[in-house]
Amino acid sequence: MAKPPAHRKATGPLANIPAIDPALYANVGRYAGAAVMTVFEQIGGTTRMAEWAEENPTDFYKSVFTKLINTPKSVEVSGRISIEEAVRALDMEEGIDYTVVEDAEVEEDT
């Protein structure tokens, strides 16, 4: 079996780049996503995006919309929960609180 190549110490400008901790590297996608969302909000968020899309509908549909609708979504399953529990958990992540009050009297329109 061949030996893997020996690691060489970086020289020049590369020597000044800090090594990424493997634990951090595993989450670099999350960090990048959070950074992009922060910048998105700082430059105007959905209001500015809607203005841009209004002025550039072809670019919006070609550059943004098609990428989002074609992106496969995956869900990690680590246990069994009901749909209601899953929706509640997602809403809580987004800061939405739907508190259920048991036996609350509800006025009906007559």
Secondary structure, 3 states (H helix, E strand, C coil): CCCCCCCCCCCHHHHHCCCCCHHHHCCHHHHHHHHHHHHHHHCCHHHHHHHHHHHCHHHHHHHHHHHHHCCCCCCCCCCCCCHHHHHHHHHHHCCCCCCCCCCCCCCCCC
